[in-house]
Amino acid sequence: MRGVYPSSRRTRSYLEEEVIRQMGRAIHRYRQIEEGDRIGVAISGGVDSLTLLHLLTERKKRVPIIYELVAIHIHLGFDQEGYRPLEDYLLRRGYRYRIDVTEIGRIAHGTENRENPCFLCSRLRRKRLFELAHQLGCNKVALAHTRDDIIETLLLNMFYSGEMSTMVPFLPLFGGVLSIIRPFAFLPKEKILQLASKMGLPTWENSCPSITRSKRWEIREMLKAMTAKNPKIMGNILRSLENIKRDYLL
């Protein structure tokens, strides 16, 4: 684990203000958080989700509605005690949390499923997340997917599934009993990483053996190379999702 824990400073930096503004824009535009919500914040252990948990907690102090948060971490089982540093962090910060130790990672990477471990891992992890959210009385699950994740998913689905679809900022499930919210939908991942670094959020190594072998990683590297030549590309792709010209589609 690297880094120190966030301070309780009162003055916010320009970067933090920008992240909070863009997060608030998504929350208000899609009515992601309402009075009385109980929100399960999916915590992977990465800085994206820890930043989301921190900012949603801080937001409770300055908005005129009451909502509850509970952090949910699904340990994939690559290393038996790998969740301990995360649990220590959540305890130190006083967060309500639930950690579920599973064998999902090992199952997905088993000999019988070598072709597409990421798909099975994602499906099993999402299923367990919904089960835990229901057990904890949550009506919403907050995911820390950023603008970059939304764009990567769009291209993944186009390239490998032959469809135009992606993650959405608000998604009701099971007849509205549970909804997925993505407060970072408008934010570049780079800004989240910068803010997490400024706040001193801890980081852990990702123990997934497919971290640099997945299709998503390939898409990410492709976009990185393109953005290096034209920084406007990511913003243009996101805007294109709201600028559909149906007359020029099949």
C-alpha positions in Angstrom: 0.0 0.0 0.0 1.3 3.4 -0.9 0.3 6.9 0.1 -1.3 8.5 3.2 -4.8 9.0 4.2 -6.8 12.1 3.0 -6.7 15.1 5.3 -9.7 16.9 6.5 -8.7 20.3 5.0 -11.4 22.8 4.4 -10.0 24.6 1.3 -10.5 22.7 -1.9 -8.2 22.9 -4.8 -9.3 23.9 -8.3 -8.9 20.3 -9.4 -11.2 19.1 -6.6 -13.7 21.8 -7.4 -13.7 20.7 -11.0 -14.2 17.0 -10.2 -17.0 17.9 -7.7 -18.7 20.1 -10.3 -18.7 17.4 -13.0 -19.8 14.8 -10.5 -22.7 17.0 -9.4 -23.6 17.6 -13.1 -24.1 13.9 -13.6 -25.9 13.4 -10.3 -28.4 16.3 -11.0 -28.9 15.6 -14.7 -29.8 12.0 -14.2 -31.3 12.3 -10.7 -28.9 9.7 -9.5 -29.2 10.5 -5.8 -32.5 11.3 -4.0 -33.9 11.7 -0.5 -33.7 8.5 1.5 -31.5 6.5 -0.9 -29.3 3.8 0.5 -26.4 3.5 -1.9 -23.9 0.6 -2.1 -20.6 2.0 -3.4 -18.8 -0.7 -5.2 -15.2 -0.6 -4.1 -12.6 -2.5 -6.2 -9.6 -1.3 -4.2 -8.6 1.1 -7.0 -8.4 4.8 -6.6 -11.4 5.5 -8.8 -13.8 3.8 -6.4 -12.1 5.1 -3.3 -12.3 8.7 -4.7 -16.0 8.2 -5.4 -16.6 6.9 -1.8 -14.7 9.9 -0.4 -16.5 12.5 -2.5 -20.0 11.0 -2.0 -19.3 11.0 1.8 -18.2 14.6 1.7 -21.2 15.6 -0.4 -23.5 14.5 2.3 -22.3 17.4 4.5 -23.4 20.1 2.0 -26.6 18.9 0.2 -30.1 19.3 1.6 -31.0 15.6 1.3 -30.3 12.6 3.4 -28.9 9.4 2.0 -26.8 6.5 3.3 -23.7 4.9 2.0 -22.2 1.5 2.5 -19.0 0.4 0.8 -19.1 -3.1 -0.8 -16.0 -4.9 -1.8 -16.0 -8.3 -3.6 -12.6 -10.0 -3.1 -11.9 -12.1 -6.2 -9.7 -14.7 -4.4 -6.4 -14.2 -6.3 -4.7 -13.7 -3.0 -6.4 -14.9 0.2 -5.5 -12.0 2.5 -5.3 -9.3 -0.2 -8.4 -7.4 1.1 -6.8 -6.7 4.5 -5.2 -3.3 3.6 -8.5 -2.1 2.1 -10.4 -3.2 5.2 -7.9 -1.4 7.4 -8.4 1.8 5.3 -12.2 1.6 5.5 -12.0 1.0 9.3 -9.6 4.0 9.8 -11.8 6.3 7.8 -15.0 5.2 9.7 -16.8 3.9 6.6 -19.7 1.4 6.8 -18.6 -1.5 4.7 -19.1 -5.2 3.7 -16.3 -7.3 2.3 -17.2 -10.6 0.6 -14.4 -13.0 0.0 -15.0 -15.2 -3.1 -13.3 -17.5 -5.6 -14.7 -15.6 -8.6 -11.3 -14.7 -10.0 -10.0 -18.2 -9.8 -13.2 -19.7 -11.3 -13.1 -17.2 -14.2 -9.4 -18.0 -14.9 -9.8 -21.8 -14.5 -8.6 -24.2 -17.2 -12.2 -24.6 -18.5 -12.6 -20.9 -19.2 -9.3 -19.7 -20.7 -10.9 -18.1 -23.7 -12.7 -15.2 -22.0 -12.0 -15.0 -18.3 -12.9 -11.2 -18.1 -16.5 -11.8 -19.3 -17.2 -14.5 -16.7 -15.4 -12.6 -13.9 -17.5 -9.5 -14.7 -20.7 -11.4 -14.8 -20.2 -13.3 -11.6 -18.9 -10.2 -9.8 -21.9 -8.1 -10.9 -24.3 -10.8 -9.8 -22.7 -11.0 -6.4 -22.7 -7.2 -6.1 -26.4 -7.1 -6.7 -27.1 -9.8 -4.2 -25.1 -8.0 -1.5 -26.7 -4.7 -2.3 -30.1 -6.3 -1.8 -29.1 -8.0 1.5 -27.8 -4.6 2.8 -31.1 -2.9 1.9 -29.6 -0.7 -0.9 -31.8 0.7 -3.6 -28.9 2.0 -5.7 -25.4 0.8 -6.5 -22.8 3.5 -7.3 -20.0 2.5 -9.8 -16.9 4.6 -10.3 -16.9 4.2 -14.1 -15.4 7.3 -15.8 -15.9 8.9 -19.2 -13.0 6.7 -20.4 -14.7 3.5 -19.3 -17.9 4.5 -21.1 -16.0 5.2 -24.3 -13.9 1.9 -24.0 -17.2 0.0 -23.6 -18.7 1.6 -26.6 -15.8 0.5 -28.8 -15.6 -2.9 -27.2 -19.2 -3.6 -28.0 -18.8 -2.3 -31.6 -15.6 -4.2 -32.3 -16.4 -7.5 -30.6 -20.2 -7.7 -30.2 -21.4 -6.0 -33.4 -23.6 -3.5 -31.5 -23.7 0.1 -30.5 -24.2 0.3 -26.8 -22.3 1.3 -23.7 -22.6 2.1 -20.0 -25.2 4.7 -19.0 -25.2 7.1 -16.1 -28.4 5.8 -14.6 -29.8 2.3 -15.2 -32.9 0.9 -13.4 -32.8 -2.9 -12.9 -35.3 -5.5 -11.7 -38.3 -3.3 -12.3 -36.7 -0.3 -10.5 -36.0 -2.2 -7.3 -32.3 -1.5 -7.8 -30.6 1.1 -10.0 -27.0 1.6 -11.1 -25.6 5.1 -10.9 -22.3 6.4 -12.4 -21.5 9.8 -10.9 -18.1 10.0 -12.7 -19.8 9.6 -16.1 -18.5 13.0 -17.4 -15.1 12.8 -15.8 -11.8 11.8 -17.5 -10.0 9.1 -15.6 -6.9 11.3 -15.6 -8.6 13.9 -13.4 -9.7 11.2 -10.9 -6.1 9.9 -10.7 -4.7 13.4 -10.2 -7.2 14.1 -7.4 -6.6 10.8 -5.7 -2.9 11.6 -5.7 -3.4 15.0 -4.3 -5.7 13.6 -1.5 -3.1 10.9 -0.8 -5.5 8.0 -1.3 -3.7 4.6 -1.0 -3.2 2.4 -3.9 -2.8 -1.4 -4.2 -1.4 -3.6 -6.9 -4.1 -5.2 -9.1 -3.5 -9.0 -8.8 -5.6 -10.0 -11.8 -3.5 -12.0 -14.2 -5.4 -10.6 -17.2 -4.9 -6.9 -16.4 -2.7 -6.4 -19.5 -4.1 -9.1 -21.7 -7.8 -8.1 -21.9 -9.6 -6.6 -24.9 -10.4 -3.6 -22.8 -6.6 -3.0 -22.2 -6.1 -3.2 -26.0 -8.8 -0.6 -26.6 -7.3 1.6 -23.9 -3.9 1.5 -25.5 -5.4 2.3 -28.9 -7.2 5.3 -27.5 -4.1 6.5 -25.6 -2.1 6.5 -28.8 -4.9 8.4 -30.7 -5.4 10.9 -27.9 -1.7 11.7 -27.8 -2.1 13.0 -31.4 -5.4 14.7 -30.8 -6.5 15.5 -27.2 -10.1 16.2 -28.4 -10.8 12.7 -29.4 -12.2 11.4 -26.1 -14.5 14.4 -25.7 -15.7 14.1 -29.2 -16.6 10.4 -28.8 -18.6 11.1 -25.7 -20.5 14.0 -27.4 -21.3 11.8 -30.3 -23.4 9.6 -28.0 -25.7 12.5 -27.6 -25.5 13.7 -31.2 -27.0 10.8 -33.1 -28.0 11.4 -36.7 -30.3 8.5 -37.4 -30.8 9.3 -41.0 -27.1 8.4 -41.6 -27.2 5.1 -39.8 -28.3 1.8 -41.2 
